[in-house]
């Protein structure tokens, strides 16, 4: 069984780790029921339900402006994410479609709209989400019309989703702590905490979906090998989209949320699902090394470019 505890930053420390793949067998029916409950229990957050009162806008921008801008942009990129999924998974299951089109899309879009409004309230300009579907995605989508490749792409989708949602949960958890320290309780309690509460369900969906594929033996050895190769060469931190300026801004987010002092622990938490799925037999490997490499690269880029203008920054309101 897992033996773990959370440290002061909300990162999970694991001792004597032994993974039990599932407490109960994951079936198509149980996964669909989980997704439907997720939609029922967590409707999209309404803008009118939040309190956007900020006592010291200048201080919030100074400490967390890059975090707010980054999170708003990433959440609003859900439109492109859905286009990518339609490209990559032409034979997506009905449960997958319900999740990403009917539930996840509307929840994430609401998150982005609220965060974007918040950053405009405190004197920052609106987010500019990246909406282009890359040629690499289109090529992989064409190949995924072959059934064996489609299963490879499905696993890549679940692993990417799990890593992304862990990054979101950790970021929002630490963001809440920072806002509370500043006395900005309104936005902490009515914006960031409600958003954070919806992210673990997304993570659980991706984790359960990946585990079901392994449990049901859907990937042959060569397919698992191909997943490892493609994941190793395509991994990127959420929202970086292959751009150096966004990798640097991700470094700012990591630093602002105080994850930069424990990057190995952060990497372990982000990569725990793919470690279990892809590298369970690798002795001494606590997380895939490409995750730590991406984190270090982002932090190094940020530290080397502190003079660059933060995307979305404009005149800061005072008082």
C-alpha positions in Angstrom: 0.0 0.0 0.0 1.0 3.6 -0.4 2.6 5.2 2.6 2.8 8.9 2.1 2.4 12.3 3.7 2.2 15.9 2.4 4.8 18.5 3.2 4.2 22.1 3.9 3.9 22.8 0.2 1.4 20.1 -0.5 3.9 17.9 -2.3 3.5 14.2 -1.6 6.4 12.4 -0.1 6.4 8.6 -0.6 8.1 6.1 1.7 8.2 2.3 1.1 6.3 2.7 -2.1 4.4 -0.3 -3.5 1.7 0.4 -6.1 -1.5 -1.5 -6.0 -2.9 -0.9 -9.5 -6.5 -0.6 -8.4 -8.6 -1.3 -5.4 -11.4 -2.5 -7.6 -11.4 -3.4 -11.2 -12.0 -0.4 -13.5 -14.7 -1.1 -16.1 -16.2 1.0 -18.9 -19.3 1.3 -16.8 -17.6 2.4 -13.6 -15.5 4.9 -15.5 -18.5 6.4 -17.2 -20.4 6.6 -13.9 -17.4 8.4 -12.4 -17.4 10.9 -15.3 -21.1 11.6 -15.0 -20.9 12.1 -11.3 -18.0 14.5 -11.9 -20.3 16.6 -14.1 -23.1 16.5 -11.6 -21.0 17.3 -8.5 -18.9 20.0 -10.1 -20.8 22.3 -12.4 -18.8 25.2 -14.0 -18.1 28.0 -11.6 -20.2 31.0 -12.4 -18.5 34.4 -12.6 -21.3 35.9 -10.5 -20.6 33.5 -7.6 -17.0 34.8 -6.9 -15.8 37.8 -4.9 -13.0 39.5 -6.9 -12.2 42.0 -4.1 -8.4 42.6 -4.0 -7.1 44.7 -1.2 -3.6 45.4 -2.6 -3.6 44.9 -6.4 0.0 46.1 -6.8 1.3 43.5 -4.3 -0.7 40.7 -5.9 0.7 41.6 -9.3 4.2 41.9 -7.9 4.1 38.5 -6.3 1.7 36.5 -8.4 1.0 38.4 -11.6 3.0 35.8 -13.7 1.1 33.0 -12.0 -2.3 34.5 -12.7 -1.5 35.3 -16.3 -0.1 31.8 -16.9 -3.0 30.0 -15.3 -5.6 32.1 -17.1 -3.9 31.5 -20.5 -3.5 27.8 -19.9 -7.1 27.4 -18.8 -8.4 29.3 -21.8 -6.4 27.1 -24.2 -9.1 24.4 -23.7 -10.6 25.3 -27.1 -7.3 24.3 -28.7 -7.0 21.2 -26.5 -10.4 20.0 -27.7 -9.4 20.5 -31.3 -6.2 18.6 -30.7 -8.2 15.7 -29.2 -10.6 15.6 -32.1 -7.5 15.4 -34.3 -5.6 12.9 -32.2 -8.4 10.5 -31.2 -10.8 10.1 -34.2 -12.1 6.9 -32.5 -12.4 8.3 -29.0 -14.7 6.3 -26.7 -18.0 7.8 -25.7 -16.8 8.2 -22.1 -13.8 10.2 -23.3 -16.0 12.4 -25.4 -18.4 13.1 -22.5 -15.5 13.9 -20.3 -13.6 16.4 -22.6 -16.5 17.9 -24.5 -19.3 18.0 -21.9 -17.6 18.3 -18.6 -13.9 19.2 -18.6 -14.3 21.8 -21.4 -16.9 23.8 -19.6 -15.2 23.6 -16.2 -11.8 24.7 -17.6 -13.3 27.5 -19.7 -15.0 28.9 -16.6 -11.7 28.8 -14.7 -10.0 30.7 -17.5 -12.8 33.3 -17.8 -12.7 34.0 -14.1 -8.9 34.2 -13.8 -8.7 36.4 -16.9 -11.3 38.8 -15.4 -9.3 38.8 -12.2 -6.1 39.8 -14.0 -7.9 42.6 -15.8 -9.3 43.8 -12.5 -5.8 44.2 -11.1 -4.4 46.1 -14.1 -3.1 43.3 -16.3 -4.2 42.9 -19.9 -6.3 39.9 -21.1 -4.7 36.6 -21.7 -3.8 35.5 -25.2 -4.3 31.8 -25.5 -2.3 29.8 -28.0 -4.8 28.3 -30.5 -2.8 26.6 -33.2 -2.9 22.8 -33.7 0.7 21.9 -34.6 1.7 19.9 -37.7 3.1 17.2 -35.4 -0.3 16.8 -33.8 -2.0 16.6 -37.2 0.5 13.9 -38.4 0.0 11.9 -35.2 -3.7 12.2 -35.7 -3.5 10.8 -39.2 -1.4 7.9 -37.9 -3.8 7.2 -35.1 -6.5 6.1 -37.6 -4.6 2.9 -37.4 -6.0 1.0 -34.4 -2.6 0.1 -32.8 -1.4 3.6 -33.0 -4.7 4.9 -31.7 -4.2 3.0 -28.5 -0.7 4.5 -28.2 -2.1 8.0 -28.6 -4.8 7.3 -26.1 -2.2 6.4 -23.5 -0.2 9.5 -24.3 -3.4 11.6 -23.8 -4.0 10.0 -20.4 -0.4 10.4 -19.2 -0.3 14.0 -20.4 -3.6 14.8 -18.7 -2.5 13.2 -15.4 0.8 15.2 -15.4 -1.1 18.4 -16.3 -3.7 18.1 -13.6 -1.1 17.3 -10.9 0.7 20.5 -11.9 -2.6 22.4 -11.6 -3.5 20.9 -8.2 -0.1 21.7 -6.8 -0.1 25.2 -8.3 -3.5 26.1 -7.0 -2.7 24.7 -3.5 0.4 26.8 -3.1 -1.3 29.8 -4.7 -4.0 29.6 -2.0 -1.4 29.6 0.7 0.3 32.6 -0.7 -2.9 34.7 -1.1 -3.9 33.8 2.5 -0.6 35.0 3.7 -1.2 38.3 2.0 -4.7 38.6 3.5 -6.4 38.3 0.0 -9.0 35.9 1.4 -11.8 36.9 -1.1 -10.1 35.7 -4.2 -8.4 32.8 -2.4 -11.7 31.4 -1.0 -14.1 32.2 -3.8 -11.9 31.8 -6.9 -8.8 29.8 -6.4 -10.1 27.3 -3.9 -13.2 26.4 -6.0 -11.0 26.0 -9.1 -8.6 23.8 -7.2 -11.5 21.6 -5.9 -12.4 20.6 -9.5 -8.9 19.6 -10.7 -8.5 16.3 -8.7 -11.5 14.8 -10.5 -9.8 15.5 -13.8 -6.6 13.8 -12.5 -8.5 10.8 -11.3 -10.2 10.4 -14.7 -6.8 10.3 -16.5 -5.2 8.0 -13.9 -8.1 5.6 -14.0 -8.2 5.5 -17.8 -4.5 4.8 -18.0 -4.7 2.1 -15.4 -7.7 0.5 -17.1 -5.6 0.2 -20.3 -2.9 -1.6 -18.4 -5.3 -3.7 -16.4 -7.0 -4.9 -19.6 -3.7 -5.6 -21.4 -4.5 -3.3 -24.3 -0.9 -2.4 -25.1 1.5 -4.9 -26.5 5.2 -4.6 -25.6 6.1 -2.7 -28.7 3.2 -0.2 -28.1 4.4 0.4 -24.5 7.9 0.9 -25.9 6.6 3.4 -28.5 4.7 5.3 -25.7 7.9 5.6 -23.7 9.8 6.9 -26.7 7.2 9.4 -27.8 6.6 10.6 -24.2 10.3 11.1 -23.6 10.7 13.1 -26.8 7.5 15.1 -26.6 7.2 15.9 -22.9 6.7 19.6 -22.0 5.4 21.4 -19.0 1.8 22.5 -19.3 1.3 25.7 -21.2 4.8 26.0 -22.6 3.8 24.9 -26.2 7.4 24.7 -27.4 8.1 28.4 -26.8 11.1 29.6 -24.9 9.3 32.6 -23.5 6.6 30.5 -22.0 9.1 28.0 -20.6 10.7 31.0 -18.9 7.3 32.1 -17.6 6.7 28.6 -16.3 10.0 29.0 -14.4 8.6 32.2 -12.9 5.5 30.3 -11.8 7.6 27.5 -10.3 9.7 30.1 -8.4 6.8 32.3 -7.3 5.1 29.2 -5.8 8.4 28.1 -4.1 8.7 24.8 -5.9 12.2 25.6 -7.2 13.9 24.5 -4.0 12.5 20.9 -4.3 12.4 20.2 -8.0 13.0 16.5 -7.6 10.1 16.1 -5.2 8.0 18.2 -7.6 9.0 16.1 -10.5 8.1 12.9 -8.6 4.6 14.1 -7.9 4.0 15.3 -11.5 5.3 12.1 -13.0 3.9 9.5 -10.6 1.3 8.1 -13.0 3.7 7.6 -15.9 6.3 6.2 -13.5 3.8 3.5 -12.5 2.5 2.9 -16.0 5.8 3.1 -18.0 8.7 2.5 -15.7 7.4 0.2 -12.9 10.2 -2.2 -13.4 13.0 0.4 -13.5 14.9 0.0 -10.3 15.9 3.2 -8.6 13.9 5.5 -11.0 11.6 7.6 -8.9 10.3 9.7 -11.8 11.0 9.9 -15.5 14.2 12.1 -15.9 12.7 14.2 -18.7 10.3 15.8 -16.2 13.1 17.1 -14.0 15.0 18.3 -17.1 12.0 20.3 -18.2 11.6 21.9 -14.7 15.2 22.8 -14.5 15.2 24.2 -18.0 12.3 26.5 -17.2 13.7 27.7 -13.9 17.1 28.4 -15.5 15.5 30.3 -18.4 13.6 32.4 -15.9 16.6 33.2 -13.8 18.5 34.2 -16.9 15.8 36.4 -18.2 14.5 38.3 -15.2 14.5 41.5 -17.1 12.0 40.3 -19.7 8.5 41.8 -19.6 5.9 39.5 -18.2 3.3 38.5 -20.8 0.0 40.3 -20.1 1.6 42.9 -17.8 0.4 46.5 -18.1 -0.1 49.4 -15.8 -0.8 48.2 -12.3 -3.7 49.6 -10.3 -3.0 51.0 -6.9 -5.1 51.1 -3.8 
